[in-house]
């Protein structure tokens, strides 16, 4: 599926006309009045429900004669003189004809009496810009038209502009070719361009009465045509072989072509919107080219500044690498802080420092704190107090042993090893961790944690064990965070020192980097601008 087909699936048809007006206004704002005018032409076409089929092809391929035959009237000049030199638009309705002049004026004719004058103006590409003819027809209604265009092989730029103006408003294209000139690069490239623009394209190989079976069978000729366009990736919406000289020719598909035109004109509601969307998307892309051209001077200046420096690519690559390394280096202290803090919290949260034995000692101590606890009868007060202290000391010694084994050594290791993993190697800092890291607590710390209200329950010892663990862990956390700050400070100092050389590399290519970034920003801006216009076209976000 090509991009135009994808776009068609995304378009919201509601308020399409309003969105076309918005796009035209934006184009005008940037100074692109040419494409703004064409976008408004599409808006007018949509609002009026005008549906048009353009006949394109080489000079003398028989376009004008074919249109006359389809309409059943000799309206357009055919042979032997060159055909239309400008766009001739024919639609249904009460007869009249107008020749729009290049000076903005127009002349009006009576189709019944001035037909020869009309034909003369049709071949006048100098003073006439386009011709409009209304003619009663079974095929055409007032809002349905066919357009005859100058030959695409014309060398006259005015003819090319005229053809483009017709294609801009065409909802489908009949591409008419002379039997003897089908396999031409111009045919292939032109029809491929039309298909890429999302236009339905019907190929008409005319004048097949020139075919000679003894040279090549018609089936083989037909296959060669299909293969030729297929090699260019062109899949036409229809392929017709016709002759107007021999209506009874066994391969003549003129009747089928006439029927196909009737089908197209009967399907205008669906085809018109699709055509307008495709044409609008094409205009947006053409507008993009105008905007890119407006930025050419700036783009060339930036590219020139890059090209003027010898080994610019290598300098930019080295500077880009240095910038990435500098970014990583300067980000390392913050990453170290986050990582080390996480490791400290994980260690403390998972440290098992009140196992069963310690919890039992805690319970034994808590019993001595209950009201009414007493040891002996003689000198009971002194003995009781001593027993309380003995039990507290036993708990403290066991608890301190667990803390030392499960926290103390491990947290010192963390405070040294984690910074080292980030490239921070500071002997002074490491020495201070092993020598100055100190968490001070004693039996009185454990005694102070006891909640008198909980002593009445034998289950309280489990909560108490959690409380003393939490108390001591908080002391270790506080002390560890002090050393964490020292580690981060050391990391920042080291990053600044190592970053000096990287900064010099970046500074050496600063102008080049600025030019490269400005060029990338310009390209990004252009792409985002077009994307925004396409979002307006599709109605995304409405």
C-alpha positions in Angstrom: 0.0 0.0 0.0 1.5 3.4 -1.0 1.5 6.5 1.1 -1.5 8.0 -0.7 -3.6 4.9 -0.1 -2.6 4.8 3.5 -3.6 8.5 3.9 -7.0 7.8 2.3 -7.8 5.3 5.1 -6.9 7.9 7.8 -8.9 10.8 6.4 -12.0 12.0 8.3 -14.5 13.2 5.6 -16.4 15.5 8.0 -15.3 19.1 7.7 -12.8 18.3 5.0 -13.6 21.5 3.2 -12.9 23.5 6.3 -9.5 21.8 6.7 -8.6 22.5 3.1 -9.2 26.2 3.8 -7.0 26.0 6.9 -4.2 24.5 4.8 -4.6 27.1 2.1 -4.4 29.9 4.7 -1.2 28.3 6.1 0.4 28.1 2.6 -0.5 31.7 2.0 1.0 32.7 5.3 4.3 31.4 4.2 4.1 33.3 0.9 3.3 30.3 -1.3 0.3 31.8 -3.0 0.5 29.4 -6.0 -0.3 26.3 -4.0 -2.6 28.2 -1.7 -4.7 29.1 -4.8 -4.7 25.5 -6.0 -5.8 24.3 -2.6 -8.7 26.8 -2.7 -9.5 25.4 -6.2 -9.9 22.0 -4.6 -12.1 23.5 -1.9 -14.4 25.1 -4.6 -14.4 21.8 -6.5 -15.4 19.9 -3.4 -18.2 22.3 -2.4 -19.6 22.4 -6.0 -19.4 18.6 -6.4 -17.5 19.0 -9.7 -16.1 15.8 -11.1 -13.7 15.8 -14.1 -11.9 13.3 -16.2 -8.8 14.4 -18.0 -7.7 13.1 -21.4 -3.9 13.1 -21.6 -1.4 11.7 -24.1 0.8 12.6 -27.0 -0.1 15.0 -29.8 -2.0 13.1 -32.5 -2.9 10.2 -30.3 -6.5 10.9 -31.0 -7.6 12.4 -27.7 -9.8 15.2 -29.2 -11.4 12.9 -31.8 -12.2 10.3 -29.0 -13.9 13.0 -26.9 -15.9 14.1 -29.9 -17.0 10.5 -30.5 -17.9 9.9 -26.9 -20.0 13.1 -26.8 -21.5 12.5 -30.2 -20.6 16.0 -31.4 -17.7 17.6 -33.3 -16.8 20.0 -30.6 -13.0 19.8 -30.6 -10.6 20.3 -33.5 -9.2 17.0 -34.5 -7.0 16.5 -37.6 -5.0 17.2 -39.6 -3.9 20.3 -37.6 -2.2 20.0 -34.1 -4.8 19.4 -31.4 -5.6 21.6 -28.4 -2.9 23.9 -27.3 -4.6 24.6 -24.0 -7.1 22.9 -21.7 -10.6 22.6 -23.1 -13.2 21.7 -20.4 -16.5 20.3 -21.6 -19.4 19.8 -19.3 -23.2 19.1 -19.6 -25.9 21.8 -19.5 -27.3 24.5 -21.7 -25.0 25.4 -24.6 -22.4 28.1 -24.2 -18.7 28.5 -24.7 -16.1 30.8 -23.2 -12.4 31.4 -24.1 -10.5 32.6 -21.0 -7.7 34.8 -22.2 -4.2 35.2 -20.7 -5.0 38.8 -19.8 -7.8 37.7 -17.4 -10.7 38.6 -19.8 -12.9 36.1 -21.6 -14.9 35.8 -24.8 -18.3 34.1 -25.0 -19.6 32.2 -28.0 -22.7 30.5 -29.3 -21.8 26.8 -29.6 -24.4 26.3 -32.4 -23.1 29.1 -34.6 -19.5 29.8 -33.6 -18.2 26.2 -33.4 -15.4 26.9 -35.9 -14.3 30.0 -33.9 -14.2 27.8 -30.7 -12.0 25.3 -32.5 -9.6 28.0 -33.6 -9.3 29.3 -30.1 -8.7 25.8 -28.8 -5.4 25.6 -30.8 -4.4 29.2 -29.9 -1.9 28.7 -27.0 -0.7 32.3 -27.1 -3.7 34.5 -26.2 -6.0 31.8 -24.8 -5.4 30.2 -21.4 -8.4 27.7 -21.3 -11.7 27.1 -22.9 -15.0 26.0 -21.2 -17.8 24.5 -23.2 -21.2 23.6 -22.0 -23.0 21.1 -24.2 -26.1 18.9 -23.7 -24.9 15.3 -23.4 -26.3 12.0 -22.2 -22.9 11.4 -20.7 -22.4 14.7 -18.9 -24.3 16.6 -16.3 -23.5 20.3 -15.4 -21.2 19.2 -12.6 -19.5 16.5 -14.7 -16.8 17.3 -17.3 -14.1 15.9 -19.5 -10.9 17.9 -20.2 -8.8 17.8 -23.3 -5.2 18.7 -22.5 -2.2 19.7 -24.7 0.1 16.8 -25.7 2.5 15.8 -23.0 5.3 15.7 -25.5 5.0 19.4 -26.1 8.1 21.5 -25.7 6.1 24.6 -24.9 6.3 25.3 -21.2 2.8 27.0 -21.3 1.4 23.7 -22.6 3.0 21.9 -19.7 1.5 24.4 -17.2 -1.9 23.9 -18.8 -1.7 20.1 -18.5 -0.7 20.4 -14.9 -3.6 22.7 -14.1 -6.0 20.1 -15.6 -4.4 17.2 -13.7 -4.6 19.2 -10.5 -8.4 19.2 -10.7 -8.9 15.8 -12.5 -10.5 13.0 -10.6 -9.4 10.4 -13.1 -7.2 10.3 -16.1 -7.6 8.6 -19.4 -4.1 8.3 -20.9 -4.5 8.0 -24.7 -1.6 6.5 -26.8 -1.0 6.0 -30.4 -0.7 2.2 -31.3 2.8 2.7 -32.6 4.2 4.8 -29.6 3.1 2.8 -26.5 6.5 1.6 -25.4 8.0 5.0 -24.8 9.7 6.1 -21.6 7.6 9.3 -21.6 4.4 7.2 -21.4 5.8 5.1 -18.6 7.2 7.9 -16.5 4.1 10.1 -16.9 1.6 7.4 -16.0 3.8 6.4 -13.0 3.8 10.0 -11.8 0.0 10.0 -12.0 -0.3 6.8 -10.1 2.1 8.0 -7.4 -0.2 11.0 -7.0 -3.1 8.7 -6.3 -4.9 9.4 -9.5 -7.0 6.6 -11.1 -5.4 6.0 -14.5 -7.0 4.3 -17.4 -4.7 3.4 -20.3 -6.2 3.7 -23.8 -4.2 2.3 -26.7 -5.8 4.0 -29.7 -5.6 3.4 -33.5 -5.3 -0.3 -33.2 -6.5 -0.5 -36.8 -2.8 0.0 -37.6 -2.1 -3.5 -36.2 -0.8 -6.2 -38.6 -1.4 -9.7 -37.5 1.2 -11.1 -39.8 3.9 -9.2 -37.9 2.7 -10.0 -34.3 -0.5 -11.5 -33.0 -2.7 -9.1 -31.1 -2.6 -11.2 -28.0 1.2 -10.9 -28.0 0.9 -7.2 -28.6 -1.5 -6.8 -25.7 0.8 -8.8 -23.4 3.8 -6.7 -24.4 1.9 -3.5 -23.4 0.9 -5.0 -20.0 4.5 -6.2 -19.5 6.0 -2.8 -20.4 4.0 -0.9 -17.9 4.4 -3.7 -15.3 8.2 -3.4 -15.6 7.7 0.2 -14.3 5.6 -0.9 -11.4 2.5 0.5 -13.0 -0.9 -1.2 -12.5 -3.5 0.8 -14.4 -7.1 0.9 -13.2 -8.1 -0.2 -16.7 -6.6 -0.9 -20.1 -8.6 -0.4 -23.3 -7.6 -1.0 -27.0 -9.6 1.2 -29.3 -10.0 2.4 -32.9 -12.3 5.1 -34.2 -11.5 4.3 -37.8 -12.8 0.7 -37.7 -15.7 0.6 -35.2 -16.3 -3.1 -36.0 -12.7 -4.2 -35.3 -12.8 -7.4 -33.3 -10.4 -6.0 -30.6 -12.1 -2.6 -30.4 -13.0 -1.8 -26.8 -14.5 1.6 -27.4 -18.0 0.5 -26.2 -16.4 -0.8 -23.0 -14.5 2.5 -22.5 -17.8 4.5 -23.0 -19.4 2.2 -20.4 -16.5 2.7 -18.0 -16.8 6.5 -18.2 -20.5 6.2 -17.4 -19.6 4.1 -14.3 -17.1 6.7 -13.2 -19.6 9.6 -13.6 -22.1 7.5 -11.6 -19.6 7.1 -8.7 -18.7 10.7 -8.1 -19.7 10.8 -4.5 -17.0 8.3 -3.5 -14.4 9.2 -6.1 -14.6 13.0 -5.7 -13.6 13.0 -2.0 -10.7 10.5 -2.6 -9.5 12.6 -5.5 -9.6 15.8 -3.5 -7.6 14.2 -0.7 -5.0 12.8 -3.1 -4.6 16.2 -4.8 -4.4 18.0 -1.5 -1.7 15.6 -0.3 0.2 16.2 -3.6 -0.1 20.0 -3.1 1.3 19.7 0.4 4.3 17.8 -0.9 4.8 20.5 -3.6 4.5 23.2 -1.0 7.2 21.3 1.0 9.5 21.6 -2.0 8.8 25.4 -2.1 9.6 25.7 1.6 12.8 23.6 1.2 13.8 25.9 -1.7 13.2 28.9 0.5 15.7 27.4 3.0 18.2 26.6 0.3 20.5 29.5 1.1 20.7 28.7 4.8 21.1 25.0 4.0 23.9 25.6 1.5 25.7 27.9 4.0 25.6 25.3 6.7 26.7 22.5 4.3 29.5 24.8 3.0 30.8 25.4 6.5 30.9 21.7 7.1 32.6 21.0 3.8 35.2 23.7 4.3 36.9 21.9 7.2 39.4 19.2 6.4 38.5 15.8 8.0 35.2 17.4 9.2 33.5 14.0 9.4 36.2 12.6 11.6 36.3 15.7 13.8 32.5 15.5 14.2 32.6 11.8 14.9 35.2 12.3 17.6 33.4 15.3 19.1 30.2 13.4 19.1 31.8 10.5 20.9 33.5 12.9 23.3 30.1 14.5 24.0 28.5 11.2 24.7 31.3 10.2 27.0 31.2 13.5 28.8 27.5 13.2 29.3 27.9 9.7 30.7 30.8 10.9 32.9 28.8 13.8 34.3 25.8 11.6 34.9 27.8 9.0 36.7 27.7 10.7 40.2 23.9 10.9 40.2 23.7 7.3 39.0 26.2 6.3 41.7 24.1 8.1 44.3 20.9 6.3 43.2 22.6 2.9 42.9 24.5 3.1 46.2 21.4 4.3 48.1 19.4 1.4 46.6 22.1 -1.1 47.6 22.3 0.3 51.2 18.5 0.1 51.6 18.4 -3.4 50.1 21.1 -4.6 52.5 19.5 -3.1 55.6 16.0 -4.2 54.7 17.1 -7.8 54.1 19.5 -8.1 57.0 18.3 -10.8 59.5 19.6 -9.6 62.8 16.9 -10.9 65.2 16.7 -14.7 64.5 14.9 -17.1 66.9 17.7 -17.1 69.5 17.9 -13.3 69.6 14.1 -13.0 69.8 14.0 -15.5 72.7 16.6 -13.4 74.6 14.5 -10.4 73.9 11.5 -12.1 75.4 13.5 -13.2 78.4 14.6 -9.6 78.9 11.0 -8.2 78.5 9.8 -10.6 81.3 12.2 -8.9 83.6 10.7 -5.5 82.8 7.2 -6.6 83.7 5.7 -5.0 86.8 6.1 -7.3 89.8 9.2 -9.0 88.5 11.4 -9.8 91.5 14.4 -12.0 92.3 14.8 -13.5 95.8 13.5 -12.3 99.2 16.5 -10.8 100.9 18.0 -7.8 99.2 15.4 -8.4 96.4 15.6 -4.9 94.9 19.3 -5.1 94.2 19.2 -8.6 92.9 16.2 -7.8 90.7 17.9 -4.8 89.1 21.0 -6.9 88.6 19.0 -9.6 86.9 17.4 -7.1 84.6 20.9 -5.7 83.6 22.2 -9.3 83.1 19.3 -10.2 80.7 19.7 -6.9 78.8 23.5 -7.4 78.5 22.9 -11.0 77.2 20.4 -9.6 74.6 22.8 -6.8 73.6 25.8 -9.1 73.1 23.9 -11.6 71.0 22.2 -8.8 69.0 25.5 -6.9 68.5 27.1 -10.1 67.2 24.3 -10.5 64.6 24.5 -6.9 63.6 28.3 -7.1 63.1 28.0 -10.3 61.0 25.0 -9.3 58.9 25.4 -5.5 58.5 28.6 -3.9 59.7 31.1 -5.7 57.4 28.8 -5.8 54.4 27.9 -2.1 54.5 31.5 -1.1 54.6 32.1 -3.3 51.5 29.2 -1.7 49.7 30.5 1.8 50.5 33.8 1.0 48.8 32.9 -1.5 46.1 29.9 0.3 44.5 31.8 3.5 43.9 34.7 1.5 42.5 32.2 -0.1 40.0 31.5 3.5 38.8 35.2 4.2 38.4 35.6 6.1 41.6 38.9 4.9 43.2 39.9 7.2 46.1 42.3 5.7 48.7 41.5 8.4 51.2 37.8 7.7 50.9 38.2 3.9 51.2 40.4 4.3 54.2 37.9 6.5 55.9 35.2 3.9 55.3 37.1 1.1 57.0 38.5 3.3 59.8 36.0 6.1 60.5 32.7 4.4 59.8 31.2 4.0 63.2 27.7 3.3 64.5 27.5 3.6 68.3 24.7 2.0 70.3 24.6 0.1 73.6 22.3 -1.8 76.0 20.7 1.4 76.9 19.6 1.8 73.2 17.7 -1.5 73.4 16.2 -0.6 76.8 14.9 2.7 75.5 12.9 0.9 72.7 10.7 -1.0 75.2 7.1 0.2 75.1 5.7 -0.3 78.6 2.2 -0.8 77.3 3.3 -3.9 75.4 4.8 -5.8 78.4 1.5 -7.4 79.4 1.5 -9.6 76.2 3.8 -12.5 75.7 3.6 -11.8 71.9 5.1 -8.4 72.3 8.6 -9.9 72.1 8.2 -10.3 68.3 7.3 -6.7 67.8 10.1 -5.6 70.1 12.6 -7.7 68.1 11.4 -5.8 65.0 11.7 -2.5 66.8 15.3 -2.9 68.0 16.3 -4.1 64.5 14.6 -1.0 63.0 16.3 1.3 65.5 19.8 0.0 64.8 19.2 -0.2 61.0 18.2 3.5 61.1 21.5 4.3 62.8 23.5 2.4 60.1 21.4 4.0 57.3 22.2 7.5 58.7 25.9 6.8 58.9 26.0 5.1 55.5 24.3 8.1 53.9 27.0 10.4 55.2 29.7 8.3 53.5 27.5 8.1 50.4 27.7 11.9 50.2 31.4 11.7 50.4 31.5 9.1 47.6 29.3 11.2 45.4 31.5 14.3 46.0 34.6 12.3 45.1 32.8 11.1 41.9 31.9 14.6 40.9 35.5 15.8 41.4 36.8 12.9 39.4 34.3 13.6 36.6 35.3 17.2 36.4 38.9 16.3 36.2 38.4 13.6 33.5 35.9 15.7 31.6 38.4 18.5 30.9 40.0 16.7 28.0 36.6 15.7 26.6 35.4 19.3 26.8 38.5 20.4 24.8 37.6 17.9 22.1 34.0 19.2 22.0 35.1 22.8 22.0 37.5 22.1 19.0 34.5 21.1 16.9 31.9 23.5 18.5 31.3 25.4 15.3 31.0 22.2 13.2 28.7 20.7 15.8 26.5 23.9 15.8 26.3 23.8 12.0 25.5 20.1 12.0 22.8 20.5 14.6 21.4 23.6 12.8 21.2 21.5 9.6 19.4 18.7 11.4 17.1 21.1 13.1 16.2 22.6 9.7 15.4 19.2 8.3 13.4 18.2 11.3 11.5 21.5 11.2 10.6 20.9 7.5 9.4 17.4 8.2 7.4 18.4 11.2 5.8 21.2 9.3 4.6 18.8 6.5 3.5 16.3 9.1 1.4 19.0 10.7 -0.3 19.9 7.4 -1.0 16.2 6.8 -2.6 15.9 10.2 -4.8 18.8 9.4 -5.8 17.1 6.1 -6.7 13.8 7.8 -8.5 15.5 10.6 -6.3 13.8 13.2 -7.2 15.1 16.7 -10.6 16.4 15.8 
